[in-house]
Amino acid sequence: MTDLQPLLQCTNVTRRFGSLVAVDRMTVSVEKGEILGIGGPNGAGKTTFFDVVTGITPASDGRIVFDGQDVTTLGADRACQMGMARTFQLNAAFDHMTVLENVEIAAYYGRRPRFLPGLRLGSVTKRAARDALDLVGLSDKAGMTVAELPVLDRKLLMIAGAMATDPRILFLDEPVGGLNTDEIDFVMDLVKRLAAGGLTIVLIEHVMRFLLALSSRVIIMHHGAQLFEGPPHAVAENDEVVEVYLGQGTKDRLKKHFSLNAEAMA
């Protein structure tokens, strides 16, 4: 791979479920080190697009290239082991196991293929799990069972599990859904730290201040297809986006937000 190539290139990626086209010829490139934000109404195909790119759901058509390699037909395990990690909208974890055990499993299976049965953790796996918990601020809860965790900590646990796989690109699916303002700010600071460390991030989010504050570029999806692509400040200026997604009230708030930020930087 040369520096001129994007880290991830999706070309005409499509996913059909019978007559329903959930993802419709999505062509997206992601540059190394950027934060790409994806928004859109419920049912726009955002999560299905993530599922296809990360190998959970096979593409019906199109091509996906990661780090110069065609990964279109890879399953989720191999995609993760190649450096593509993700989180989910729902809090996916083993509730009866401890926080540390969950992240150790992610580190063990997410870094390289495992062909033999049994789970024997080496020092590298254990260290990766501990480092990931330190990174998200869950070290003091390592011995708790996941069932005891509040919503924020469950979301942080998913991020820790993803980071324990040593990813080169991280897909975050609604990482602040259901959180209060202070919790959203906490996750925002965490994502900024991950990006500052060189990690490439693609995120889906309905909380617009989170999406627009973090993203260097934004894509808005509608009916499985790309409706808009551009810088965050241009989202509220697009009439189609306002009509199908934002609404006039949100548009006005976003315009005020970017106006105030521009004045503060002047």
Secondary structure, 3 states (H helix, E strand, C coil): CCCCCCCEEEEEEEEEECCEEEEEEEEEEECCCCEEEEECCCCCCHHHHHHHHCCCCCCCEEEEEECCEECCCCCHHHHHHCCEEECCCCCCCCCCCEHHHHHHHHHHHHCCCCCCCCCCCCHHHHHHHHHHHHHHCCHHHCCCEHHHCCHHHHHHHHHHHHHCCCCCEEEEECCCCCCCHHHHHHHHHHHHHHHHCCCEEEEECCCHHHHHHHCCEEEEEECCEEEEEECHHHHHHCHHHHHHHHHHHHHHHHHHHHHHHHHHHC
